Amino acid sequence: MLTLKTKDLTAVQLQDYLQYAIAPRPICFASTIDAEGNINLSPFSFFNMFSTKPPICIFSPARRVRDNTTKHTLDNVLQVKECVINIVNYDMVQQMSLASTEYAKGVNEFEKAGFTMLKSDLVTPPRVAEAPVQFECVINDVIALGDNHGAGNLVLAEIKLIHINESILDDHGKIDQQKIDLVARLGGDWYCRVTESNLFKVAKPLAKLGIGVDRLPKSVRLSKVLTGNDLGMLGNVEHLPSDEEIDIVGAHPEVKEILDATIGDAQNRERELHELAKSYLIGGNVEFALKIVLL
């Protein structure tokens, strides 16, 4: 394993390692305005939500790595403590990227990138009409993390109004994760798209107490078939099945076929049972899979 001391790396090297490893990152497409009324629109991938009540997002216009200068967005939020955070989806990603061009102060990136300015209800900066979600925010604080090349500036933005395009809502009025078609930032020029084909769910152990991987037999924990993800699913069940429940599974046609075909061959029996259990894990039947591996 490659081990690096951050103090030995240049700002460019650090940026490269960090941005490729800490990914994907959501994109804050921030519209701001300065004291003279000049509008700026710029994306930042140092961004996330950090509180629900109050609703706080933080994004960071970092000092430029190459020359240590600051960005217009930072200058603006220090002058006019308001912004709009526009969420980026796939339909606008190329225009969003164009808006990241370092145009001179006073140049309106809405116009350069071909976006539509939409008047905000509470704050002065306009919204991006094409964005599926728009957050009108006030700036509670700006925290400088240093004055070196690449140093961040944490902008604490409190969301006051949320605007949502109804086309991304489901039948219950909630945002449909498949319809919003989000994109996220990776390292270098890389992005990723959140499509239906790469979405998956992981059951949260909130309302129950999983038994944990340590409660599984050693033969299961050290399985050559089951992965760490598989073990995590098995360890998330609330209790081990009884001996009677396990015995019943032995009569299941698929299981019985393996048991009958591997009499006296413990090694292949374990492998085939684990492979069968894995197929049930893929199908979401975790409890049945657990009973199989416990035979």
N, C-alpha and C positions, 0 to 999 in steps of 0.2 A: 504494500500500500504506500502510495506517495504521501509524504507528510511535509507540510510547508509551514514555515513561520511567517505570519503575516507581516512582521516588521522587516523581513528580508525581501518583500515583494514590492514592486513599483505600483503606483496607483492603477496603471493600465493593466498590469498582470492581475491585481486583486479584482478589478472590475470584471475581467474576463472569467476568472474562476467562479466568482460569486454569482454573476448573472446567468451562467450556464447551469450552475448547481441549484440555485434557489429559484426554481421555476416549476410550473408556470406561474406568472404573476398577473393579477388583474390590472387593467389599464384605467387610470384616472385621466379622462380627457377634460382638462380644466379650462374653463373660460373665465378670464379675469379682466379687470379694467384699472387703468392708473388714474391719478388725480386729475389729469388733463382730459380724460375721457377716451384714451386710446385703448382699443379692445385687443386682447391677446387670447389665442387658443393654442394649447399645447398638451401633448400626452405625457404621462409619467407612469412608469410601471413600479416605482417604489410606492405602493399604495395598498391600503386595505381598510376594513372596518375594525374598530377597536372598542366600541361600546354601542349598546342598544338603547339604553335609557340613562343619560341622553344619547341620541344617535350621533356618534362621532366617527368620522373618517379621517385618516391621516395620509397625506401624500408628501413626497419629499423632492423638491426641485434641488438636486445636488449641484454643487459647484462643478464646473466643467473640468474634466480630468486633464485635458490638454493644456489649458491656460489659466485655470483657477478663476475664471470669470463667473458671475452669477447670471441667472436667467430672468427674462422679463416677467415671468409668472411670479417669481419671488419678490421682485421689486414691486409688482402691482399689489400683492396681498399685504405687503407692509404699508402701502399707501391707502388702499381701499380694502377693508377687511371683509370682503365678500368674494364668493366664487360660485360657479356652477360646475358640478362634477357630472359629466356626460358619460354614460356607459357605452362602450364600443362593441358593436357586433360585426359579423363577417361582412355585411353589405357595405360597411363604411371604413373597413380597415385600411384600404389603400389611400383614401382621402385623409384619414387620420395620420398615416405615416407622412404624407405630404405636408401636413400642418406642423410636423416636428422640424421642418426646415428652419434654420436659424436666420429668419428674415430680420431686417433692420427694425429698430424700435419704431412704432407707429404703423407698421404694415399689419393689416388685418388678415389673420390666417383663415378666418371664415371665408373671405373672398378668394384668397389664394387656393384654398383646398376645395372650393365650390360648395361649402355648407350653407345652410339657410339659418340666418339669425332669427331666433324666436324670443320675443320680449319675456323677461322673467316677471313673476308676480310680486316678489318680495325684495329681490336683490337687483343691483344695477347691471352686472354682466349678463349678456344674453345667453339663452340656451341653444344647443344644437338641435334643430328640429328633427334631424334624421336619427338621433340617438333614441333607442328604445326606452331608456330610463334616464331621467334628468333629476339631479338633486340640487336644489337651491340651498346654499350654505352661507353661514357667517363664520368668520375666522376667529376662533377663541384665542389662539396663541400661535406663535412661530418660534420654534426652538432650534437655534443653530447648533450643529453637532461639531463644529470646528471651522477653521479657516484654511485648511489644506486642500489640495487638489482632490476632488471627489467627495468632499465632506457634504453631508446632507443637511437639509433644513426642514424640520418636521412642521408641516402646516396642519394644525388641528382644526378641522372644519366640522362645524355642527350643522347637521341637516335640518332645515326648517320646513321645506316643502319637497314632496316627491311627485314627479310626473311620470306616468307609465303609459306607453302606447298600448291600447286595449287589444291590439292584434297578438300580443305575446301572453295574454291571460288565458287560463283554462276556464272550465265551466263553473268553477267555484270562485272566480275572481282573483286567483293567485297566479303569480308568474310561473309559466310553464317552462321548465328548464330546457326542454327540447325546442320550443318555439323561439326563445330569445337569441339563440345562435351566437353565443359569446365567443370572443377570441381572447387569447392571453399571450403575454410576452415571455419569450425564452431568451437564450443568449444570442449575441450577435444579431444577425438579420432574421432569426427564427421566431415564428409565432406558432400557436396551435389553435385549432378550432374545436369547440365543444359541440359535437354532433351527436345525433341519436345513437349512431353505431358505436361510439366510444364512451357512452354514459353507462354507469352501473351504480347500484345501490349497495351500501354496507350497513347492516343493521346496527344501530347504536345501542350499546349496553347501558341505557339510562334507567329503564323501568325494571330492570332485572339485574341479578348478580351472577355473572358467568362463572363457571367452575374454574376456569383458567387452564392453560396448557399443562401446567404442572400436575393436574389431577388425571391426566391421560396416562395410560400405561407406557412404559419405556419403549415398547415395540412400536407404538404409534408415534411417539415423539421423535424416534429415530428412523421413521419410515423412509425408504428410498423412493417411495411413490408420492406421498403426501408432501405438499409444500408448506412453507410457513403460513401462507394465506389459508390453506386448508386447515392447519392446526388452529389458527385463530378463530375460524368458524366453529370448529368442534369445541374449543374452549369457551365459546360464548353461550353454550347451552346452560340452563339453570341448574340441572342436576343430572347425575349419571343414571342411566336406565337400570331397572332391576334385573336380576338374573332371569326372572321369568320373561320379561320383555325381550331380552337378548335371545333366549332360547326360541321364542316364537319366530324371530327373524330368520333363524336357521332353517325354517320350513319354507321360506320364500323361494319360489322356483329358481330365480337367478342365483341366490345364495346356495341353495341345496345342490345345484349343478356343480358349483365350484367345490363344495365340500366333498361331494361324491367322487369328483375327478381327481382330487388331490389327497386321497387317503394315504397316509404314510409319507407325504411330501410337504412337510411343514413350511419350508421356504417358499415354494411356489404358491401354496395356499394363502400365506400372508400377503404375498405380492398381488395375487388376483383379487383377494378380498379388498385390499386397499385401492386397487384400480376401480373396482366396482363402487366402493364408497366414494371415491373421487367423482365418479360420474353423477352420483346423487347429490354431492355437494355443488357441482356445477348447475344442477337442476334446482338447487335451493332447498332440498330435503335434508337438512342438517341432522335432525334427530334420527332419521333412518340410517344415515351414513355412520353416525356414531355407534349405533347398535351393531352394524356390520363389522366395524374395526374392533369392537370389543368381544367378538365371538372367540 
